[in-house]
Amino acid sequence: MRMLSLLLSILCLTSICGLRAEAADSSYVPDIETFLQIGSVGGASASRDGERVFFTSNMSGVSQLYRLTPEGWPYQLTVYKDGIDFYALAPDGRSAVVGASIGGNEQSQLIWIDGETGRPRQLTNAPEVQFGSVRFGNDERTIYYRSNEANGKDFYVYEMSVPDGKSRLVYQGEGHHSPGALSHDGRWLVVEWYESNENSELYLVDLTSGGTPKLLTKHKGRAIFTSAGFSPDDGKLFLLTNNNKEGLMRPAVLDVKSGKTSEPLPPSRWEIEDGAISPDGRFAALIYNEEGYGRLHLFDTDTFKELPVPPLDGIVDGPSFTANGSLLFGFSSPTQAPDSWRWDWNKQELRKLTNTMYAGIDPKLFRDPSLVKIKSYDGLEVPAFIYLPPGYKQGDKIPFIMDMHGGPESQFRPYFIRNFQYFILNGYGILAPNIRGSSGYGKEYLGLDNYKLRMNSVKDAGACARWLVEQGYTTHEMLGIRGGSYGGYMVLASITEFPDLFAAAVDEVGVANFQTFLENTAEYRRALREAEYGPLTDPEFLKSVSPIHKVDKIRTPLLVIHGENDPRVPVGEARQIAAAISARGGVVDTLIFPDEGHGLAKRPNVLVGYRRQVDFFNQHLKK
C-alpha cells in the first residue's frame, strides 16, 4: 500500500508539473471553449449614498444581477434560466426591477427584486407584451417604463406604483416612446420619441396635471436628442444632440421655459456617446468616442470646468453618479475584460470593484489592434481595426477574418473580445471595419448607406477585402468573412457581389431577403427598419439588394447560425438562404438553436457555435 501510495504521489506530481509547464510555455494556447469562459461584468450602479453596488455578470453562464457585499464578494440576486435583459436600481439601493424574457424572444416582463435577498415579485405577466426602459422615480415606490401593451406595435409610457403593481398611462402616441429624465421635484418627465435611429424628439410631460405634452426639440431634418438630466432648480435640461453644424453628438443645455438651447462646451472633433448627471445636477460625466475608444471627461455643470479623471486607456461606458462624490463606470480594453470601477475625483482615488475571471489564461498573451484607414471605391476613408498575431512579420501571408458589425447604426469598438484573442493566438489576423453607415463618426457618415445607398456600404466591404490582399496580409484563398445581424447581411451581400474574394463565410442571424424580413420582423420594429432599409411599398428595390435573389453567384462555403425565437430577424431568413444554396449544390452548413433569439446568449450554445466557427474557418482557410 505504501508503494502504491508513493506511485500515485509521483503520478500526481508529474501531472501537476506537466500542467504548470504547459501553462508556463508561451506557445501554449487553450482551446476556444476555455477562452469563452472568460468572464464579463457590466451595468454597475449604486445606491445614492454609494454604499450598495450592483452589477450584471455572465459568470453563471447567462447574464444575472449581483450585489457586491461589504467584503467585496458578489452575491447573486437572480437565477433565471435565460438570464435577465436589463435592470433598474431603486435610489436607496434596497430593491431593483429586472426585465426577463424566455428563450431570446425579447418579450421582457418586469420583476421586482429585493436587493438584499434576491426575493422576486412579478410586476407584469403578459407574455405577448414587451416591457422596457425602466427608470425609478425619486423614491423606491414608483417606476416609469415603456410598453406595447395597447396594440402590440406602439410603445407608450406608463407609471407604476411598485407596492401594489397598479399602473397608469402617462404618454401615448404612434411609434417608439420611452421615459427619459425626471425633474427633482417629481413633476416633469421627459419622454423620448424615435422615428428612426437617426431622428428623435423630446417631449415634456406634466405628471401632476396630465396636460398637453410640450415639444422641446422641434427641428428640421434628421437629428437625435437624448435627455441626460435636469439642473438643480429644474429650469434647465441637459441633453446630448447632433443637431448642430458638424452633425456630431454634443452636450447642450435647454431652457425649459423658453425652449432656447445653448452649447456649454467648445466644439470637439469627437462625438459624445454617453453621459450622466449627478443626483444634485451639479456634475456631468461625458464619454467621448475617440476613433472607437471611450474616454471619460468630468465637468462642473455651473462652469463646465473639467475635473480630474483616472488614467484609463480603453473604453469607459455606463457612467453613474453617487451622492458621495464618486462615479461608477465600466471599463474594458482589447486586452482587459470588462469590470466595474469607482472614481472619487475629490480624493483622486481609483478602485476596481470587480475582478473578472480569465479562466487561467495569462492576459499578457492578448494583443492590441491598430487603427487603419482604407480608401473605398469612391475615395471615402473607411476606419478599420486590424489585429495581427504574435510574431507577425510584414509580408507574411496568413489566414484572415473580416468581422462585420451589426446595426447598421452601430460601430465596431476595440472592446475585449474573447474569440478575437483566440483566433489571433492561433495565427489568424482580423480586420474589423466601420463601413459607411456606422455610428461614431457623425450624422453625415451615418446616413451614407440609407435606403437607395445600401450597396455602397457593400462596396466598402469589397474594398477592405482587396486592401488586405494588396497589402500582402493574406490571399483570397485564406480570407474569410463573418458577421451578425446586419453584419450577417453584409456577409451574404459580400459573397454574392464579390464571389471570388472570400474562401469562407459565417452568417449569424443575418438578413437574406429584405421583403420577407420586413414582413416577418416583430411589428413594433417594422417602421424603424423600413426607415433604414426602404419600405415594403418599394419591393423592386428591396429585391435588388437581397442576397437571396443572387444566390446563383455564391461560390463561398457558408455557415449559417440562427436562433429559433429571433423576433428581429426571423429564423426564416436562415432557412431560405441555406435551402437555396443547397438546392444549387453549394457548400452550406446550418446551426439553428431552439432556445435562442437574436444571437447566442447561453454559454453551452455559445461554446457550440464558436467551436463550429473555429472548425469551419480552419477547414477552409488553413489549407
C-alpha positions in Angstrom: 0.0 0.0 0.0 2.9 2.3 0.8 4.4 1.6 -2.6 1.0 2.2 -4.3 0.7 5.5 -2.4 4.2 6.5 -3.5 3.4 5.7 -7.1 0.2 7.7 -7.0 2.0 10.6 -5.5 4.7 10.5 -8.2 2.0 10.4 -10.9 0.1 13.3 -9.3 3.3 15.4 -9.1 4.1 14.5 -12.7 0.7 15.6 -13.8 0.8 18.9 -11.8 4.3 19.6 -13.1 3.1 18.9 -16.6 0.2 21.3 -16.2 2.5 24.0 -14.8 5.0 23.5 -17.5 2.3 23.7 -20.2 0.8 26.9 -18.6 4.3 28.5 -18.4 5.0 27.6 -22.1 4.4 30.8 -24.1 3.4 28.7 -27.1 0.6 27.0 -25.2 -2.8 28.4 -26.2 -6.0 26.9 -24.6 -8.9 25.8 -26.8 -11.8 28.1 -27.8 -14.0 26.7 -25.0 -11.6 27.9 -22.4 -11.4 31.4 -23.9 -15.2 31.7 -23.9 -15.2 31.0 -20.1 -13.5 34.4 -19.5 -16.0 36.5 -17.6 -17.7 39.8 -18.2 -19.0 42.4 -15.8 -21.2 45.4 -16.8 -24.1 47.7 -15.8 -22.7 48.9 -12.5 -24.8 51.2 -10.5 -25.0 52.2 -6.8 -27.4 53.5 -4.2 -27.5 57.2 -3.9 -25.2 57.1 -0.8 -22.8 54.9 -2.7 -22.9 52.1 -0.1 -24.7 49.4 -2.1 -23.2 48.5 -5.5 -24.9 46.3 -8.1 -23.8 44.9 -11.5 -24.5 42.2 -14.1 -22.3 39.4 -15.0 -22.3 36.2 -17.1 -20.3 34.2 -14.6 -23.2 31.8 -14.2 -23.4 31.2 -18.0 -26.1 33.9 -18.7 -26.5 37.5 -17.5 -27.7 37.8 -13.9 -27.9 40.5 -11.3 -25.4 40.7 -8.4 -24.8 42.8 -5.4 -21.3 43.5 -4.1 -21.1 42.6 -0.4 -19.2 44.8 2.1 -16.5 42.1 2.0 -16.2 42.5 -1.8 -17.9 39.2 -2.6 -20.5 39.1 -5.4 -23.9 38.0 -4.1 -26.1 36.6 -6.9 -29.7 38.0 -6.8 -31.3 36.5 -9.9 -31.3 32.9 -11.1 -33.4 33.0 -14.3 -32.7 30.2 -16.8 -32.4 32.7 -19.7 -30.8 35.4 -17.5 -32.0 39.0 -17.4 -32.3 41.5 -20.2 -31.8 44.7 -18.1 -32.3 46.1 -14.6 -33.0 49.4 -12.9 -31.9 50.2 -9.3 -34.1 52.0 -6.8 -32.5 55.2 -5.4 -32.0 53.7 -1.9 -30.4 50.5 -3.4 -32.8 48.3 -1.4 -34.5 46.9 -4.5 -34.4 46.7 -8.2 -36.6 45.9 -11.2 -35.3 43.5 -13.8 -36.6 42.6 -17.2 -36.5 38.9 -18.1 -37.7 37.1 -21.2 -37.7 33.5 -22.4 -35.5 31.8 -25.0 -34.4 35.0 -26.6 -37.9 36.2 -27.6 -37.2 39.7 -26.1 -40.7 39.9 -24.5 -39.3 41.1 -21.3 -41.5 41.0 -18.2 -40.9 43.2 -15.1 -40.0 41.6 -11.8 -39.3 43.4 -8.5 -36.2 42.1 -6.8 -35.3 42.5 -3.1 -31.8 44.0 -3.1 -30.7 42.1 0.0 -32.0 38.6 -0.5 -33.0 38.4 -4.2 -36.6 37.6 -3.4 -38.7 38.3 -6.5 -42.2 39.6 -7.1 -43.7 39.6 -10.5 -45.0 43.0 -11.6 -46.2 42.1 -15.1 -47.4 38.8 -16.6 -48.3 39.4 -20.3 -46.1 37.1 -22.4 -47.3 38.8 -25.6 -46.1 42.2 -24.5 -42.7 43.8 -24.3 -41.8 46.0 -21.3 -38.6 48.0 -21.1 -36.7 51.3 -20.5 -37.4 51.2 -16.8 -36.4 54.1 -14.5 -37.3 54.7 -10.9 -38.9 57.9 -9.7 -37.2 59.9 -7.0 -38.2 57.2 -4.4 -38.4 53.4 -4.5 -42.2 53.3 -4.8 -42.6 54.4 -8.4 -41.3 53.3 -11.8 -41.7 54.6 -15.3 -41.4 52.3 -18.3 -42.4 51.7 -21.9 -44.8 49.0 -23.2 -46.5 48.0 -26.4 -49.5 46.5 -24.5 -52.0 48.9 -26.1 -51.7 47.5 -29.7 -48.6 45.4 -29.9 -47.0 48.0 -32.2 -46.6 51.4 -30.5 -44.7 51.9 -27.3 -46.4 54.2 -24.8 -45.0 55.4 -21.4 -46.6 54.2 -18.1 -46.2 54.9 -14.4 -46.4 52.1 -11.9 -46.8 52.0 -8.2 -44.4 49.3 -7.2 -46.0 48.3 -3.9 -49.4 47.4 -5.4 -48.5 47.0 -9.1 -51.1 49.5 -10.3 -50.2 51.4 -13.4 -51.4 54.4 -15.4 -50.8 55.7 -18.9 -48.5 58.8 -18.9 -47.9 59.3 -22.6 -49.3 57.8 -25.8 -48.6 58.2 -29.5 -47.5 56.3 -32.6 -44.0 54.9 -32.6 -41.3 54.3 -30.0 -41.6 56.3 -26.8 -39.6 55.8 -23.6 -39.1 57.6 -20.3 -36.1 60.0 -20.0 -35.0 62.5 -17.4 -37.2 63.2 -14.3 -37.2 66.5 -12.6 -36.0 66.7 -9.0 -39.5 67.8 -7.7 -41.0 64.8 -9.5 -43.4 66.9 -11.5 -41.8 66.7 -15.0 -40.9 63.7 -17.1 -39.1 63.8 -20.4 -40.4 61.4 -23.0 -38.1 60.4 -25.8 -39.7 59.6 -29.2 -37.8 57.9 -32.0 -39.0 58.0 -35.6 -35.8 56.1 -36.6 -32.3 55.6 -35.3 -31.4 58.9 -36.9 -34.3 61.1 -35.8 -35.9 61.7 -32.4 -37.8 64.3 -30.3 -38.1 65.1 -26.6 -41.5 65.9 -25.0 -42.1 67.4 -21.5 -44.9 65.7 -19.6 -46.5 67.2 -16.5 -47.1 64.2 -14.2 -49.4 66.1 -11.9 -51.8 67.8 -14.2 -51.9 65.5 -17.2 -51.9 68.5 -19.6 -50.8 68.5 -23.2 -47.1 67.4 -23.5 -44.8 70.1 -24.7 -42.4 69.5 -27.6 -39.0 70.6 -26.5 -36.9 69.9 -29.6 -38.7 71.0 -32.7 -36.2 70.8 -35.6 -35.7 70.4 -39.3 -34.1 67.4 -41.0 -32.7 64.4 -39.1 -31.3 64.9 -35.6 -31.0 62.8 -32.4 -31.9 64.2 -28.9 -31.4 62.2 -25.7 -32.1 63.6 -22.3 -29.5 63.4 -19.5 -30.9 65.2 -16.5 -32.3 68.4 -15.0 -30.4 71.3 -13.4 -30.7 71.6 -9.6 -33.6 74.1 -10.0 -35.3 72.0 -12.7 -35.2 75.1 -15.0 -32.7 73.6 -17.5 -32.4 70.2 -19.2 -29.0 68.7 -20.0 -29.1 66.7 -23.2 -27.0 65.2 -26.0 -27.8 66.0 -29.6 -26.2 66.1 -33.1 -28.5 69.0 -34.1 -25.5 71.2 -34.9 -23.5 72.4 -37.8 -21.0 69.5 -37.6 -23.7 66.8 -37.1 -21.8 65.4 -34.1 -23.4 64.3 -30.8 -22.6 67.0 -28.2 -23.9 68.3 -24.9 -26.5 71.0 -24.9 -28.4 72.9 -22.3 -32.1 73.6 -23.0 -34.0 76.3 -21.1 -37.3 74.5 -20.2 -39.4 77.7 -20.2 -38.1 79.5 -23.3 -37.1 76.4 -25.3 -33.7 78.0 -26.2 -30.7 75.7 -26.5 -27.1 76.5 -25.9 -23.8 74.6 -26.1 -21.8 74.8 -22.9 -18.6 73.3 -24.4 -16.5 74.4 -27.4 -16.8 72.2 -30.5 -14.9 68.9 -30.5 -13.9 66.7 -33.3 -15.2 63.7 -31.4 -18.8 62.5 -30.8 -20.0 62.2 -27.2 -21.8 58.9 -26.9 -23.0 58.8 -23.3 -23.4 61.0 -20.3 -24.7 61.2 -16.8 -25.7 63.9 -14.4 -25.1 63.7 -10.7 -28.2 63.4 -8.4 -28.0 67.0 -7.4 -27.4 68.2 -11.0 -24.0 69.7 -10.2 -21.7 67.4 -12.1 -21.7 65.8 -15.6 -19.8 62.8 -16.9 -19.3 62.6 -20.7 -17.9 59.8 -22.7 -16.1 60.9 -25.8 -15.9 58.5 -28.7 -12.4 59.0 -29.9 -11.9 56.8 -33.0 -13.8 54.0 -31.3 -12.2 54.4 -27.9 -14.3 55.7 -25.0 -12.6 58.5 -23.0 -14.1 59.8 -19.8 -14.5 63.5 -19.1 -15.9 65.1 -15.9 -17.4 68.6 -15.6 -18.8 71.0 -13.1 -22.2 72.0 -14.6 -22.1 75.5 -13.3 -18.8 76.5 -15.0 -18.2 73.4 -17.2 -14.7 73.4 -15.9 -13.1 69.9 -16.2 -12.4 67.8 -13.2 -9.7 65.1 -12.8 -10.3 61.7 -14.5 -8.5 58.4 -14.0 -5.7 57.4 -16.4 -7.5 54.6 -18.2 -6.8 53.8 -21.9 -9.6 51.8 -23.4 -13.4 52.1 -23.4 -15.3 53.6 -20.5 -19.1 53.1 -20.5 -22.2 53.3 -18.4 -21.3 56.2 -16.1 -23.5 56.7 -13.0 -23.0 59.0 -10.0 -23.4 58.5 -6.3 -24.1 61.4 -3.8 -20.8 61.0 -2.0 -18.6 62.4 -4.8 -17.8 59.3 -6.8 -18.5 57.9 -10.2 -19.2 54.3 -11.2 -18.5 53.0 -14.7 -17.5 50.0 -16.7 -14.1 49.7 -18.3 -12.5 47.3 -20.8 -9.8 47.3 -23.4 -8.7 44.9 -26.2 -6.5 43.1 -23.6 -8.6 43.6 -20.5 -12.0 42.0 -19.8 -14.9 44.2 -18.7 -15.0 45.2 -15.0 -16.7 47.8 -12.8 -14.7 50.7 -11.3 -15.2 53.6 -9.0 -13.6 57.0 -9.3 -13.5 59.5 -6.4 -12.5 62.8 -8.1 -12.1 64.7 -4.8 -9.6 62.2 -3.4 -8.4 61.2 -6.9 -8.8 57.5 -5.9 -9.5 54.8 -8.5 -10.8 51.5 -7.2 -11.6 48.3 -9.2 -14.8 46.9 -7.7 -14.9 43.6 -9.5 -12.4 41.1 -10.8 -13.3 39.2 -13.9 -12.2 35.6 -14.2 -9.6 34.9 -17.0 -10.1 31.1 -17.0 -6.4 30.5 -16.2 -5.3 32.4 -19.4 -2.5 34.9 -18.9 -3.8 38.3 -20.1 -0.2 39.2 -21.2 -0.9 36.9 -24.2 -3.6 39.2 -25.6 -3.0 41.6 -28.5 -4.0 45.2 -29.2 -5.2 46.3 -32.6 -4.0 49.1 -34.8 -6.3 51.7 -36.4 -6.0 51.9 -40.2 -7.9 54.0 -42.8 -8.8 52.2 -46.1 -9.9 54.0 -49.2 -13.1 52.7 -50.7 -14.2 52.7 -54.4 -15.1 56.4 -54.3 -12.2 57.7 -52.2 -14.1 57.6 -48.9 -11.8 56.6 -46.0 -13.2 53.7 -44.0 -11.8 53.3 -40.5 -10.8 49.8 -39.5 -9.1 47.9 -36.7 -6.5 45.3 -37.7 -5.3 42.6 -35.3 -2.2 40.6 -36.1 -0.9 37.5 -34.3 2.3 37.5 -32.2 5.5 37.4 -34.2 3.8 38.6 -37.4 6.3 39.9 -39.9 5.5 42.3 -42.6 4.8 40.4 -45.9 3.7 37.2 -44.2 0.5 35.9 -45.7 -1.7 34.5 -43.0 -5.4 33.4 -42.8 -7.6 36.5 -42.1 -11.2 37.0 -41.0 -13.1 40.2 -41.8 -15.6 40.9 -39.0 -18.6 42.9 -39.9 -20.6 44.6 -37.2 -24.4 44.8 -36.9 -26.7 47.8 -36.7 -26.0 49.2 -39.2 -26.2 52.2 -37.0 -23.5 50.8 -34.8 -19.7 50.8 -34.6 -17.0 48.2 -34.1 -15.3 49.2 -30.8 -12.0 47.8 -29.5 -13.5 46.1 -26.5 -12.2 42.9 -25.1 -13.4 40.2 -27.5 -12.7 36.6 -26.3 -12.9 34.8 -29.7 -10.8 37.5 -31.4 -7.9 36.8 -29.0 -8.3 33.0 -29.6 -8.1 33.4 -33.3 -5.2 35.8 -33.1 -3.2 33.5 -30.9 -3.9 30.7 -33.4 -2.3 32.5 -36.3 -5.2 34.5 -37.7 -5.4 38.1 -38.5 -8.7 40.0 -38.0 -9.9 43.2 -39.8 -12.9 44.9 -38.3 -14.1 47.8 -40.5 -16.6 50.6 -39.7 -18.1 50.9 -43.2 -20.2 53.8 -44.2 -23.4 53.9 -42.2 -21.6 53.2 -38.9 -22.2 55.4 -35.9 -19.5 57.3 -34.0 -18.3 59.5 -37.0 -21.1 62.0 -37.2 -24.6 62.3 -38.9 -23.2 62.6 -42.4 -21.2 59.3 -42.3 -24.2 57.6 -40.5 -26.5 58.4 -43.4 -24.3 57.3 -46.3 -25.9 53.9 -46.6 -29.6 54.8 -46.2 -32.2 53.3 -48.4 -31.1 53.6 -52.1 -27.5 53.9 -51.0 -27.4 50.4 -49.5 -25.0 48.8 -51.9 -22.4 51.5 -51.3 -21.7 50.0 -47.9 -21.3 46.6 -49.5 -18.7 48.1 -51.8 -16.8 49.3 -48.8 -16.6 45.6 -47.6 -15.2 44.6 -51.0 -12.6 47.5 -50.9 -11.4 46.3 -47.4 -11.0 42.7 -48.6 -9.0 43.8 -51.6 -6.8 46.1 -49.4 -5.9 43.1 -47.2 -4.7 41.2 -50.3 -3.0 44.2 -51.9 -1.1 45.0 -48.7 0.2 41.4 -48.6 -1.5 40.3 -45.4 -3.3 37.4 -47.0 -4.7 35.8 -50.2 -8.2 35.3 -51.4 -7.8 31.6 -50.6 -7.1 32.4 -46.9 -9.6 35.2 -46.5 -12.9 34.7 -44.6 -15.8 37.0 -43.6 -18.3 36.8 -40.8 -20.9 39.0 -39.1 -24.1 39.0 -37.1 -27.5 40.7 -37.7 -26.9 43.5 -40.2 -23.3 42.1 -40.3 -24.8 38.8 -41.4 -26.5 40.6 -44.3 -23.1 42.2 -45.1 -21.6 38.6 -45.3 -24.3 37.4 -47.6 -24.2 40.5 -49.8 -20.4 40.3 -50.0 -20.3 36.7 -51.2 -22.9 37.4 -53.8 -21.4 40.7 -55.1 -17.8 39.5 -54.8 -17.9 35.7 -55.3 -14.1 35.4 -55.8 -12.9 37.5 -52.8 -13.6 35.0 -49.9 -12.9 31.4 -49.2 -15.3 31.0 -46.2 -18.2 32.9 -44.7 -20.2 32.8 -41.5 -23.6 34.5 -41.3 -25.2 34.8 -37.8 -28.9 35.9 -37.6 -28.5 37.9 -40.9 -31.0 39.2 -43.4 -31.2 37.2 -46.7 -34.4 38.7 -48.1 -35.4 42.2 -47.1 -39.0 41.8 -48.2 -39.6 38.7 -46.0 -37.5 40.2 -43.2 -39.7 43.3 -43.1 -42.9 41.3 -43.4 -42.0 38.9 -40.6 -40.0 41.0 -38.1 -41.8 42.0 -34.9 -44.5 44.5 -35.7 -43.1 47.0 -33.2 -39.8 47.0 -35.1 -41.0 47.4 -38.7 -41.3 51.1 -39.0 -37.8 51.7 -37.6 -36.3 49.2 -40.0 -38.2 50.5 -43.1 -36.8 54.0 -42.3 -33.3 52.5 -42.7 -33.6 49.8 -45.4 -36.6 51.1 -47.5 -40.3 50.5 -47.3 -42.3 47.4 -48.3 -44.0 49.6 -50.8 -40.8 49.5 -52.9 -40.5 45.8 -53.5 -38.3 46.1 -56.5 -35.6 47.9 -54.6 -35.8 45.5 -51.7 -35.4 42.7 -54.2 -32.3 44.4 -55.8 -30.4 44.4 -52.5 -31.4 41.0 -51.2 -28.8 38.2 -51.5 -31.5 35.5 -51.8 -32.1 36.8 -55.4 -28.4 36.4 -56.3 -27.7 33.1 -54.7 -26.6 31.6 -58.0 -23.4 33.7 -57.7 -22.4 32.2 -54.3 -19.3 30.0 -54.5 -18.1 30.6 -51.0 -18.6 27.9 -48.4 -21.2 29.3 -45.9 -22.0 28.5 -42.2 -25.4 29.9 -41.1 -26.2 30.3 -37.4 -29.6 31.4 -36.0 -32.0 31.3 -33.1 -35.4 29.8 -33.5 -37.0 32.6 -31.4 -35.4 35.6 -33.0 -38.0 38.4 -33.1 -35.8 40.8 -35.0 -34.5 38.7 -37.9 -36.9 35.7 -38.0 -35.3 32.3 -38.5 -36.9 32.0 -41.9 -34.0 34.2 -43.3 -31.5 31.5 -42.3 -33.6 28.6 -43.7 -34.3 30.2 -47.1 -30.7 31.1 -47.8 -29.5 27.7 -46.7 -32.1 25.9 -48.8 -31.4 28.0 -51.9 -27.6 27.3 -51.7 -28.2 23.6 -51.0 -30.6 23.3 -54.0 -27.8 24.5 -56.3 -25.2 22.1 -54.9 -23.4 24.8 -52.9 -21.5 24.2 -49.6 -23.6 25.3 -46.7 -24.0 24.2 -43.1 -26.5 25.4 -40.5 -26.8 25.7 -36.8 -30.3 26.5 -35.6 -30.8 26.8 -31.8 -34.3 26.2 -30.5 -33.8 28.2 -27.2 -32.1 31.3 -28.6 -33.2 34.6 -30.2 -31.2 37.3 -31.9 -27.7 35.9 -31.2 -26.4 33.3 -28.9 -26.7 34.1 -25.1 -26.5 30.8 -23.2 -22.9 29.6 -22.6 -23.4 26.0 -23.8 -24.8 27.3 -27.1 -22.1 29.9 -27.4 -19.5 27.1 -27.0 -21.1 25.0 -29.7 -21.4 28.0 -32.0 -17.8 29.2 -31.7 -16.4 25.7 -31.9 -18.2 25.2 -35.2 -16.9 28.6 -36.4 -13.3 27.6 -35.5 -13.5 24.3 -37.2 -15.2 25.9 -40.3 -12.5 28.5 -40.7 -9.7 26.1 -40.0 -11.1 23.8 -42.7 -11.4 26.4 -45.4 -8.7 29.0 -44.6 -5.8 26.8 -43.3 -5.2 24.6 -46.3 
